[in-house]
């Protein structure tokens, strides 16, 4: 992917979705209400790649291999990766029903945290199942894997702490400074650095949004996925299966870090 192409990093928030757009004209952040609007923004910016922190591709039974591998790579931070629910959960109308459906098919219930993700999983699933072009450009990723790739190791400090936020902002400075932003491994032009000031984008977004709508973590995570989307990516697992709807069950990770070396 040419380094001048637009990419979007996306994380869910209480009011919808936080979208960090990295393009030739710099780095910007927008908040939209639903995933259809995320896809509209991606088309508007002619994004070559959209990375989103949400399960894409849902199993009929058992756990996804990508979730198990991601948890293994993150070590002590494994709990930041939720196991994706089975597809039958999308039809449930309560946490109790969803947990029962998941337990019947996997032997494990569904946490309340995972249940709260289900409406957003439905949104993404609907857009991808309805839109062929979206299936070619929208991929699942995970911010903590991106931060670990940028820093060379999983970050032990939680994002909820000032120390954790500072470490992730430091990692974003390194990531947007340019190492490996093109598929050819070339670095970004140093003159572009002011346009990709992640800390400024982070603080400007916090200043114009309310914490009840957009949390600090949401902005950091969207920026991390935008930085990751500018790099060559591999998949967990290396040969991902597809679900019953034909969607890939894979997590995209920057190559050359964390032992992920097969580029897609």
Buried (B, 14 or more C-beta within 10 A) or exposed (E): BEBBBBBBBBBBBEBBBBBBBBBEEBBBBBBBEBBBBBBEBBEEBEBBBBBBBBBBBBBEEEBBBBBBBBBEBBEEBBEBBBBBBBBBBBEBEEBEBBBBBBEEBBEEBBBEEBBEBBEBBBBBBBBBEEBEEBBEBBBBBBBBBBBBBBBEEBBEBEBEEEEBBEBBBBBBBBBBBBBBBBBEEEEBEEEBEEBBBBBEBBEBBBEEBEEEEBBBBBBBBBBBBBBBBBBBBBBBBEEBEEBEEEBBBBBBBBBBBBEBEEEE
